Amino acid sequence: MHRILASAASGLTKCSVGGGARPSFFDKAREVVAGGLAHGGSLAGSRRCLAYNANSTDLTTNALSYHRDRATYIRDVLPTKEQVDFFQDNGYLVMEDLLDPTHLQTWRDTIDAAVGVRGDDWAFPHKGQVDITNVDMQFYTKVFTQRINLWMTDDKARHLLFAVQAVLGRAACMLVGIERIRMWHDQALYKEPWANATSWHLDVPYWSFDSLNAISAWVALDDATLANGCMHFVPGSQKTVAEDYSGRKYFRENKIGSNMDAVFEYYPEARTMASAPVAVKAGSVSFHRGTLIHGAGANMTCHRRRAMTMGYMPDGAVFNGKQNVLTDEQFAALRPGDRLTDDTVNPLVYDSTQ
């Protein structure tokens, strides 16, 4: 297993970055931590995470409340230089034990409740919205229970998911080497007992923007094992996908269906690459590029395997003409090339420059 232990940077409180010559992003993030430790709790000039005013339909920037509350939900840990290098080479990384047992129980209670409110057929935040991305629905609905954008429909889930971006959004930026990142969508992915396998695929071709720096964070709420359907990655396949994209300027898309190896029809070079099963224990977080070929096994147990995920896009990404999770109204209002900057749809969740 390609699993690397993360190093903790405890006591982070101040989030500003000093002036002077512009450092590398990795060094800059380290300065953030050092500044916090040195200033004993000051929140002056802190970086921004989006907060949502539950009494309003407007998104607001409220760094103080959400930075203050991140310790309720997650440990404050930075990826190490070695971990960043591993991610760059392989396209994925597991940061272990980002949630302590109390955090983990809070996540389970919060996400289970938000999923429960959605019921059996309310996959999207807008009731009646139809899945236009997947086609083999008889198979797909047996892959996992999928509930998208819980932040839009549940106050407690919104608070949790935005507060933790001080850690997860920061890590995502560091791993792909960008400064600002937006939420494309969150989604609960619960592999039910005896659920189908998740066929090999990559994420970004489904989404409404094209970027080699798309990335996902996958938070294990239960131990993900070989028995219950842990993820498998094809390390290095993101480089094959990037080379293909550089020639054609779009990502080729295969659907998640009963044909496990359909993605290799588009990327035959990856067919002979070794795959890596990656067990993730509850409370740990797996990151992977949107261009990394990955899948998951069937759940061969009588228990659910729960995960909460967040798909991110770089700030400044533009609409590529695909609807994906957008509503009909949102889709109709966009034209290819429009910047995806509507904070009520794709909130800015981390900004290292603030």
C-alpha positions in Angstrom: 0.0 0.0 0.0 1.2 3.4 -0.8 0.4 5.1 2.5 2.4 7.9 3.9 2.1 9.3 7.4 1.3 13.0 7.6 3.1 15.3 10.1 1.1 17.4 12.4 1.5 21.2 12.7 -0.4 21.8 15.9 -1.5 25.2 17.2 -2.2 26.9 13.9 -4.1 30.1 14.5 -2.8 32.9 12.4 -3.3 32.6 8.7 -1.7 35.7 7.1 1.4 35.6 5.0 4.0 38.3 5.2 5.2 40.4 2.3 8.6 40.3 0.5 9.8 38.0 -2.2 7.1 35.6 -3.3 8.0 32.1 -1.9 7.0 28.8 -3.4 3.5 27.7 -2.4 4.9 24.9 -0.2 7.2 27.3 1.7 4.3 29.8 1.9 2.1 27.4 3.6 4.8 26.6 6.1 5.1 30.3 6.8 1.4 30.3 7.6 1.9 27.7 10.3 5.1 29.3 11.6 3.3 32.7 11.8 0.4 31.1 13.7 2.6 29.5 16.3 4.6 32.7 16.8 1.6 35.0 17.2 -0.3 33.0 19.8 -3.8 32.9 18.4 -4.3 36.1 16.5 -6.7 35.8 13.6 -5.7 39.1 12.0 -5.3 38.8 8.3 -6.4 35.2 8.3 -7.0 33.3 5.1 -10.6 33.1 3.9 -12.9 30.1 4.0 -16.5 30.6 2.8 -19.1 30.6 5.4 -22.8 30.4 4.8 -25.4 32.5 6.7 -28.1 30.0 7.5 -30.7 32.8 7.8 -30.0 34.1 4.3 -29.7 32.9 0.7 -26.4 34.8 0.4 -22.9 33.4 0.8 -20.6 35.5 2.9 -17.0 35.4 3.8 -16.7 34.8 7.5 -13.2 33.5 8.1 -13.3 34.1 11.8 -16.2 31.8 12.6 -15.1 29.0 10.3 -11.4 29.1 11.2 -12.3 29.1 14.8 -14.5 26.0 14.4 -12.2 23.9 12.2 -10.7 22.2 15.4 -14.2 20.8 16.1 -14.0 18.7 12.9 -10.4 18.1 11.9 -6.7 18.1 13.0 -4.6 20.9 11.6 -2.0 19.0 9.5 0.0 20.0 6.4 1.3 17.6 3.8 5.0 17.2 4.0 7.4 17.9 1.2 7.8 14.2 0.7 4.1 13.7 0.6 3.7 16.4 -2.1 6.4 14.7 -4.1 4.7 11.4 -3.8 1.4 12.9 -5.0 3.1 14.5 -8.0 4.6 11.2 -9.0 1.7 8.9 -8.3 -1.4 11.1 -8.5 -2.8 10.2 -5.1 -1.9 10.5 -1.4 -3.4 9.2 1.9 -3.1 11.5 4.9 -3.7 9.4 7.9 -5.7 10.2 11.0 -6.8 13.7 10.1 -9.9 13.0 12.2 -9.5 12.0 15.8 -12.2 9.7 17.3 -14.3 12.7 18.4 -14.0 14.3 15.0 -14.9 11.1 13.3 -18.1 10.6 15.3 -19.1 14.2 14.6 -18.6 13.6 10.8 -20.6 10.3 11.0 -23.5 11.9 12.9 -23.6 15.0 10.7 -23.2 13.3 7.3 -25.6 10.5 8.1 -28.2 13.0 9.2 -27.8 15.0 6.0 -28.0 11.9 3.9 -31.0 10.7 5.8 -33.0 13.9 5.1 -32.5 13.3 1.4 -34.3 10.0 1.5 -34.2 7.3 -1.1 -34.4 9.4 -4.3 -33.2 12.9 -3.6 -29.6 12.6 -5.0 -29.2 16.3 -5.9 -29.9 19.4 -3.8 -32.8 20.5 -6.0 -35.6 18.0 -5.9 -36.5 16.5 -9.2 -33.1 17.2 -10.7 -32.2 14.3 -13.1 -28.8 12.6 -13.4 -27.7 13.4 -16.9 -24.1 12.2 -16.5 -24.6 8.5 -15.9 -26.5 6.2 -18.3 -26.5 2.6 -17.0 -28.6 3.6 -14.0 -29.7 0.0 -13.2 -26.0 -0.8 -12.5 -24.9 2.6 -11.3 -27.5 2.9 -8.5 -26.2 -0.4 -7.1 -22.6 1.0 -7.0 -23.3 3.4 -4.1 -25.8 5.7 -2.5 -24.8 9.1 -3.8 -26.0 12.3 -2.3 -24.6 15.5 -3.9 -24.0 18.9 -2.4 -25.1 18.3 1.1 -23.7 21.8 1.9 -26.7 23.3 0.0 -29.4 21.5 2.0 -28.1 20.9 5.5 -26.8 23.6 7.9 -24.7 21.4 10.0 -23.1 19.7 7.0 -22.4 23.1 5.5 -20.7 24.3 8.6 -18.5 21.2 8.8 -17.6 21.1 5.1 -16.6 24.7 5.0 -14.8 24.8 8.3 -12.5 21.9 7.3 -11.4 23.5 4.1 -8.9 25.5 6.2 -7.1 22.1 6.2 -8.4 20.1 3.3 -8.6 23.0 0.8 -5.1 24.0 1.8 -3.8 20.5 1.3 -5.5 20.2 -2.1 -3.9 23.5 -3.2 -0.4 22.4 -2.0 -0.7 19.0 -3.7 -1.5 20.4 -7.2 0.4 23.7 -6.7 -2.3 26.4 -6.9 -3.2 29.2 -4.6 -7.1 29.4 -4.7 -9.6 26.6 -5.0 -13.3 26.3 -5.3 -15.7 23.5 -4.4 -17.1 21.8 -7.6 -19.3 19.6 -5.5 -19.4 17.5 -2.4 -20.9 14.1 -2.3 -21.6 11.4 0.2 -20.7 8.0 -1.3 -22.1 5.1 0.7 -21.3 1.6 -0.7 -24.2 -0.4 0.5 -23.9 -4.0 1.6 -23.2 -6.2 -1.5 -22.8 -3.1 -3.7 -21.4 -3.3 -7.2 -17.8 -2.5 -8.0 -17.0 1.0 -9.3 -15.5 0.6 -12.7 -12.2 2.3 -13.7 -12.7 6.0 -14.6 -11.3 9.4 -14.0 -13.3 12.3 -12.5 -12.7 15.5 -14.5 -14.2 14.4 -17.8 -17.6 14.4 -16.1 -17.3 17.9 -14.7 -18.3 21.2 -16.2 -14.7 22.5 -16.5 -11.4 21.2 -17.9 -8.3 21.3 -15.7 -5.2 19.2 -15.1 -5.4 20.5 -11.5 -8.8 19.2 -10.5 -8.5 17.2 -7.3 -10.7 15.3 -4.9 -10.6 14.6 -1.2 -12.1 11.4 0.0 -12.8 11.2 3.8 -13.2 7.6 5.1 -16.1 7.4 7.6 -15.6 3.7 7.9 -12.5 1.6 7.3 -12.3 1.1 3.6 -10.8 -2.4 3.0 -10.4 -4.9 0.2 -13.5 -6.7 1.5 -15.8 -3.7 1.4 -14.7 -1.9 -1.7 -11.7 0.3 -1.0 -10.3 2.4 -3.9 -7.7 1.2 -6.4 -5.5 3.6 -8.2 -3.3 3.3 -11.3 -0.3 5.3 -10.1 1.2 7.6 -12.8 -1.8 7.3 -15.1 -2.5 11.0 -14.6 0.6 11.6 -16.7 -0.8 9.5 -19.6 -4.1 11.4 -19.4 -2.3 14.7 -19.3 -0.4 13.9 -22.4 -3.5 12.8 -24.2 -5.3 16.0 -23.2 -2.4 18.2 -24.4 -2.9 16.9 -27.9 -6.7 17.0 -28.2 -7.6 19.8 -25.6 -10.5 17.9 -24.1 -10.9 14.9 -21.8 -12.3 11.7 -23.1 -15.2 10.4 -21.0 -16.2 6.9 -20.1 -19.2 6.2 -17.9 -19.2 4.2 -14.7 -21.0 1.0 -15.7 -20.7 -2.8 -15.8 -17.8 -2.8 -18.2 -14.9 -2.4 -15.8 -12.1 -1.7 -18.3 -13.9 0.8 -20.6 -11.5 3.6 -19.7 -8.5 1.7 -21.2 -10.1 1.9 -24.6 -9.2 5.6 -24.4 -5.9 5.2 -22.6 -4.4 1.9 -23.8 -1.0 2.8 -22.5 -2.4 2.5 -18.9 -3.7 -1.0 -19.5 -0.4 -2.5 -18.6 0.3 -0.3 -15.6 0.2 -1.9 -12.2 -2.8 -0.9 -10.0 -2.5 -0.2 -6.3 -5.3 -1.1 -3.8 -5.4 1.6 -1.2 -7.1 0.7 2.1 -8.0 3.8 4.1 -8.8 3.6 7.7 -11.7 5.6 9.2 -10.7 9.2 9.9 -8.0 9.3 7.2 -8.3 11.2 3.9 -7.3 10.2 0.5 -6.6 12.8 -2.2 -6.4 12.0 -5.9 -6.1 14.0 -9.1 -9.1 14.4 -11.3 -7.0 12.9 -14.1 -6.0 9.7 -12.2 -7.5 6.5 -13.3 -9.2 4.8 -10.3 -12.0 2.5 -9.3 -13.2 0.6 -6.3 -14.1 -3.0 -5.6 -17.5 -4.4 -4.8 -18.7 -4.4 -1.2 -18.5 -8.1 -0.3 -19.8 -7.5 3.2 -23.1 -7.0 4.9 -22.1 -3.6 6.2 -22.1 -0.1 4.6 -18.8 1.5 3.6 -19.3 5.3 4.1 -17.2 8.1 2.6 -17.6 11.8 2.2 -15.9 13.4 -0.7 -15.2 16.9 -2.1 -14.3 17.6 -5.7 -12.4 20.8 -6.2 -11.6 23.1 -9.2 -9.0 25.8 -9.4 -10.3 29.3 -9.1 -10.6 30.8 -12.6 -11.8 27.6 -14.2 -14.2 28.1 -17.1 -17.3 26.4 -18.3 -16.8 23.7 -20.9 -20.4 23.1 -22.0 -21.2 20.1 -19.9 -24.1 20.2 -17.4 -23.0 17.5 -14.9 -24.5 18.6 -11.5 -25.7 22.0 -12.7 -29.4 22.6 -12.7 -31.2 23.3 -16.0 -31.4 27.0 -15.0 -27.7 27.2 -14.1 -26.7 25.4 -17.3 -28.9 27.6 -19.5 -27.2 30.8 -18.0 -23.7 29.7 -19.0 -21.8 29.8 -22.2 -18.5 27.9 -22.9 -15.7 30.0 -21.7 -17.6 31.7 -18.8 -15.7 31.7 -15.5 -17.3 29.5 -12.9 -17.2 32.1 -10.0 -20.8 32.0 -8.6 -20.2 31.5 -4.9 -23.7 30.2 -4.4 -22.8 27.3 -6.7 -19.1 26.9 -6.5 -17.8 28.6 -3.3 -14.3 29.7 -2.9 -13.1 27.5 -0.1 -9.4 28.3 0.2 -7.3 31.2 -0.7 -3.6 31.2 0.3 -3.1 34.8 -0.7 -5.4 36.1 2.0 
